[in-house]
């Protein structure tokens, strides 16, 4: 078999794999039948190879690719025609942009002029494969927000993996322009391909560990919060400050403020239904964590400063509005090492409590907003589509 054809077949296998990985970036939360997925991608590999070998017409190849990518989007259970068209266009635009850039890069280097076209095309295919995975790594790292995992793993070297896609692109360009040996160029790109695949696997591993750690943290928190609700419901001597239509929220809020009501000015405006279309565990974690943060903030307030917590929880036309304001002392927290602000005084470090709240809010495609000054802290949450 001709070496170029072999390289083309291998690059097509890799291209099929990369298209599948791109799909998961856009349809991460959608389900797909694995057997059907394997069959349809295998069929794509066979057909795209036959189209190239028998026609070699760029227009036919482009049209066939776009059509296949669009059909791939229809295999997921959350089909949306507009999104499918947009995803197909974006993925093919990425692939086309990479191929066009590599063609320009190859033609820029006069060294290739002394070689056969097949060698030029073979190198182009190899470089294409490397850049595909580089672009995917960049999008994947951006999507999962790799930096936030530093809260758990304290991996200061994570910055290297975040910037590695950019480093790879620079090395590809430098190698393609200045190396005067085809084999060195191929070796460089194969090494970069391996390193980028390793980077993806590493990031995926860290993300899996992060999710497992966060899930355990949420489960532990949830058990504690449910116990608080049960303790309040057991009839122990608690004063009832809040009496809304939701028993669980009543129990949790009353339990939280039981030990601080004498020293903290408390204001509550709670009006929420009992049977909402929301996972009750999610609501418990959100309210429990935000109240814990508010109480911690109040405890940091100096003796001569006003201590207060204002809680507002409302249900309005399918939306839960949750707003908690509390006093706190930024200077005192900073002395304890709580690095919650960056140099531009923007909220920087969520911590595990607020991070778990953010994960749940994102699940409902809601809003989490945090405002602060030197002595006041405010958290604002919106959860949509939680009708009774």
N, C-alpha and C positions, 0 to 999 in steps of 0.2 A: 504493500500500500504506500502511496506517495506520502512523504512526511508532512507536507502541508495539509493534506486531507485528514491525516491522523490528528494533527494539532487542531484543525477546524472541528472535528468531532468532539475532541476533549473540551474545547472552548464552548461548544454548544451545550454539552452536559453541564458545564459550570454556569453558563448563561441561564439555563433552565432552572438550576438551583437558586441562582440569585433572584430571578423573577419571583420564585416562590417565597424567598425571604422578604422581598419588598412587599409582597402581598400581606404578609403577617404584620408589617408595620402599620398598614392601613386597616386591617381587619383582625387586630389582636384579640378583640373580645367576641368575635364571631366564631361559630362552630362550622366545621367542615368534615365531611365523611373522608377519612384518611384513605380508604381504598379508592374511592372515586378520584380523590386528589392525585394519588400516585398514578392512576391510569391516565388521567387527562394530561398530566405533565409529561409522562412517558410518550404519549401520542404526539404531544407538541414537539418533543425532541425529534421524533422520527419524521414528522411532516415538514418541519422547518429545514431539516437536513435534505430531504427529497426536493423541496422547493428550490433550495440553493443549487443542488447538484444538477437539476434538470432544467431550471430556468435561468438562474443567475441574473435575473432582472431586478434591479433595486426597487422599482415601484411595486412589483409583485411581492417581494420580500418584506418591504415596509408595511404594505397593506395587510399581509398575512399576519405579521407580528402584532400589529395593533388589534386586529380582530381576535387573535388568540388571547391576548392579555385581557381584553374586555370579557371574553368568555370565562376566563379564570375567575374573574370577580363574581360571576353568577353562581359559583359553586358554594359560596358562603351563605349561611342561613339568614343574614341580615341584609337582604338585597335591597338596594336603592339605586334606581336607574341613573339618576344624576351623579351620584357618588361613583358608580361603576364607570361611567364615561370619563369622569374627572381623574379617577385613579389610573385607568388605562392610558390616558393622555400623559399624566405626570410620569408614570413609569417609563413609557416609551420615550418621552422627552429626555429623561435621564440617560437612557441607553443610547439614544441618538447623539446627545451632546458629548458623551464620552467617546463614541466612535469618531465623531467629527474632530474632536480635539486631538485624538491620537493620530489621525490622518495628517493634520496640520503639523503636529510635532515630528512625525516621521519624515515628512517632506521637507521640514526645515533643516534636517541634518543631511548634508550632501554625501556623507559617508555611505548612506544607503543606495546612492545612485549607482555604485559599482556592483551591486548585487542584483540577483534575479528578483522579479516581482514577487515570486512565491515566498522568498525570504522576508521581503518587506511585509507582506501580508501576514506571515506567520508571527513576526514580531509584533505587529499590530494586534493580532488576536490575543497574544500573551499579555501585552500591556493593557488591552481592554479588560481582560479578566481581573487584573490587579486593581484597576481603577474602579470597576464595578463593586468589588468588595470594600474598597476604601470609602466610596460614597455611601454604601450601606452601613458601614461602621459609624460614619459620621452621623447619619440619620438615626441610627439605633441609639447611640450614646446620647444624642440630643433628646430623643423621645423619652428615655428612661431617666433622664436627669441624673447622670452618673455621680455628680458632685454630692447630691443629698445623701448618698450612702456613706459618705465620710462621717456622718453622725454616728453610725454604728461601727464601722470598721476602722476608722481613723487611718485610712490609707493615703498618706501624703503623696505617695508615688502615683496615685490615680491620675494626677495631672498629665503624666506621660502618656497614658492610654487615651486620654481625652484629646491630646494634641497629635497623637501618632498618625491619624489620617492625613493631617497637613504635612507632617514630616515625610510620609510616604510619597505624596504628590511631588514634593520638592526633589526627593531622591530619584523619582522616575524621570522628571524633566532633566535634571542634571546628568543622569546616566545616559539618557537618550541623546543628549546633545554632545557630551564630551567624551564618552567612551568610544573608542574606535575599533572595538571588537564585538562582533555579533554575539559570540558565546558569553562574553562578560555581561552584555546587556540582558541576555536571556537568564543568566544565573542571578543577576541583580533582581530582576522582576519576579523570578520564582521564589527567591528568598523573601521579598516583600509580600508576595501572595501568601506564603506560609505564615509570616509574622502577623499579617492582618487577619487571617483566619484564626490564629491563636488569640489575637486581641479580642475578636468577636466572642470566641468561646470563653475567654476569661471574663469579659464583661457580662456575658450571659450567666456564668457561674456566680459571679458576685451579686448580680441582680436576683438570682434564685435564692441565694443565702439571705440577702436583704429582705426579700418577701417572706421567707420562712421565719426570720427573726421578728419581723414586724407582725406577722400573723400570731406568733407566740405571745408577743407583747400585748396584742389586742385581746387575745383569749384570756390572758391573765388579768388584764384590766377589767374585762367584761365579767369575769367571775367575781372580782372584788366589788364591782358596782352592783351586780345582782344580789350579792350578799348584803350590801347596804340597804337595798330595797326590801329584802326579806327581814332584816333586823328591824327596820322601821315598821314593817307590817306585823311584827310579832307582838305589838302592843306595849313595847317598852316605853318608858316615860319620855316621850318626845313632845315638844310643843309644835303645833302645826301652824306654820307661818303662811304656807302656800296651799291653796285648795282650788286647783283647776279641774277640768274634766278628765285629766289623764292621771290615773293612779300612780303609774310608774314614775312619771316626772315629779309628781308631788312628793313621793317617798324619797327619791334621790335628792331633790333640792332641800327638803326639810332635814334630811340626815346630814347633808354637807354643812348646813349653817347652824346646826344644833350647838356646836362648841364655840362658835364665834359671834353669836348674835348680841352678846353683851358688850363687846368691844368694837364692833364694826357697824357702821350705819348701812342698813340693808334696805334696798328698794326693789320690789318685784312687780312685774306686770306680765302675768302668765295667763294666756287664754289659748288652750289647745285641745283638740278633740282626742277621744280615747282610741278610736279605730281609724288610724291613718294608713295610707298605702305606702308604708315605709317599713323596712326591717327594724323592729323595735330594738334589737341589739345595736344597730348603727346609731340610733338616736341616744341610747344609753351611753355609748362610748363618747359621742360628741359632747353631750351635756356634762358627763362626768369629768372628762379631761379639761374642758373649759372652766368648770367650777374649781377643779384642783389648781389650775393655773392662776385663777383669780384669787383664791385663798393664799397661795404662795406669794403672789404679788402683794397682797395686803400685809402679809407678815413681814415683808421687807420694808414697809413704810416706817419711818421714824416716829418716835413717841409723840413728838410735838406736831405731827402732820395728821390731817384728817384721814381716817380709814373708812373706805366705803366700797360697796359692791352693788352695782345696779344691773338687774337681770330683766331682760325683756324677751319673752317667747310668745310668738303669735302665729296663728294659722289664718292665712288670708288667700282665698280663692286658689287652693291647690298648692300654696307655697308656705313653707315654714320659715319664719323670720326669727333669727336668734341673735341677740345683741347683749354682750356682757361688757360692762365698764368697771374698772377697779383702780384703786390707788396702788402705786408701787414706787419704789425708789431705785432708779436706774443705777446710781452710783454704788449703792450697797450691793446690788446684784453683780455689778462689774467686779467689785472687790472679791466676790466669791468665785469669780471666773466664769460667769455666765455670759459667753460671747454671743449675744443674741442680735447684735447690730454690726453692720460692716462699717468701713471707714466713711462712707457717704451717709451714715445714719439711716440706712434702710434696714428693715427687718431681714435678718440674715439666717439665723439658725432656728429652725422650727422646734428642735428637740423632739423626742419620741412622742410626747403627748400631742402636740400640735401637728406633728407629722402624721399621726394616725387619724386625726380629724381631717387633715387635708386629703388623705387617701379616700376617706368615705365621701367627702364633699365632691371630689372628682368623680367618684362612681355615679353620683346622682347628677353630674354635670352642673353642679351648683357653684356658689361663690364663697370664697373664704378671704376676708379682708382684715388686715391688722393695722391699727393706728396706734401711735404712742407719742408721748412727750416725756419729759424728765420725771414726771410724777403721776402720769395717767397712762393706762393701758386699755385698749378697746379691741374686742374681737367681734366681727360681724359675719354671720353665716346665712346664706340663702340656700334652701333645698327645694327644687322644683318638682312638680308633678307628683305630689303626695296626697291626692284627693282622698276623701273619706270613702 
